[in-house]
Amino acid sequence: MSEDAAGTITVRLVMPDRWLEHVVELPTQTTVEDAKRMGLRAMLLRDTDEPADYYVEYAERKVADEAASLGTIGFRSRDILSIRAYDLGHYRAFEG
């Protein structure tokens, strides 16, 4: 994993469906969920969106456990986390 002495990595947060990108330095211990929340605020310029209405993909696969840290999922500096809305093509997991 490429990181500096402070244990931070460059994270590219993107919302491909909206053509938005935000680049930020984050500690490797940052959870995927926290990165998603930060990205939503930065890219949509508001904090009214419910993070649970979105999911995160890394290496073109949905991150199953958003409580995992960037370091735990093997995130490397300058890699991309894609933030996508649950919609007709991407359903939220059934919790019944």
N, C-alpha and C positions, 0 to 999 in steps of 0.2 A: 504494500500500500504506500503510495507516495504522500508523505505528509511532512510538515515542517517540524521544527524542534518543539513548538508549543502544542503539537498534537492536533492541528487543524488541517482540513483539506478544502479544496475548492469544489463547491457543489454547484452544478448547473441544474436549476429547477425550471422545467418547461411545462407549459400547458399547450400541447400541440394543436388541439382543436381550436384554440384562440390565437395561435401564433404569438405567444408570450414567452419570455425567458427572463430569469433573474439569476444572477451569479452572486454567490456569497461564500465567505469562509466560515466553516463550522467545525467545532470539535468533533473528533471521530466518535465520541460517546453520545452525540446527538441522536435522538430516536428518529426514525422515519416519520412518525406521526408529528413530531415537533417541526421537522423540516417541511412537511406538507403544510402545516398551519402557517409557518412563516412565509412560505412561498405563496400561499393563497392571499395573504394580507398584502404582500409586496406587489404581486402581479395584478390583482383585482382592485387595489387601492381602497379596500374597505375591510372591515372585520365582521361583517354581518353574515358571511357565508358559513354554513355549517360544515366543518371539516369531514364529518361522517358522510356527507353527500358526495365525497370524492375518494378515489383510491389512487394508489401509487404503483407505478411500474418501474422496475429496474432491470436493465438488460432485456427489455421487451417482455417481461413477465411480471404479473401482479405480485407485489410483496405481500405474502400471506400474514406476516406478523409485523404490524407497523410499530409495535413496542420495541422491536429490535433496533440496535444502534447501527449507524452507518458502518462502523468497523465490523460489526457482527455479520452484516450481509455481504461483506467483501467489497464495499464501495471504494473506488480509487479516485484520486484527485482528478477533476475535470470530467468525470463521468456524469451521466444525466439521470435525474429522477423525473419521470413524467407524471404529472398530476392530471387525472382524468375524472370527469363527472360520471357518476352512475347514470345510465340512461337506458333507452330501449335495447341497445346492443350489449350493455354491460350491467347485469343485474347485481344488486347487493345480495350477499349470502342470506338464505332464508333462516330466520331465527324464530322458530315456532314452538 
